[in-house]
Amino acid sequence: DYFGILMDEKVTGFPFNITDNPMYWGSTANYLGLAFIGASPVGLVLTSMVATAYKVAINFEGPFTVQIYQQRNQRCKVE
């Protein structure tokens, strides 16, 4: 999406049918798991900071993704 490569439609199959941002939440789960395995309080704090940063990014990226697909669909209808 961000490099000018758009699919015909927004991907809605697995894992996107579970969550709109599987890479963000998957990596957060990975960090959380490592923090638990390592019994690391600092790891838990850092994981929460990463999750917060991802949430902020999602708040910007979500509407942007919707917008670029809407623009693409409008261009396709005109052509």
Secondary structure as GFF3:
##gff-version 3
##sequence-region A 1 79
A	DSSP	alpha_helix	22	37	.	.	.	ID=ss1
A	DSSP	alpha_helix	41	78	.	.	.	ID=ss2
###
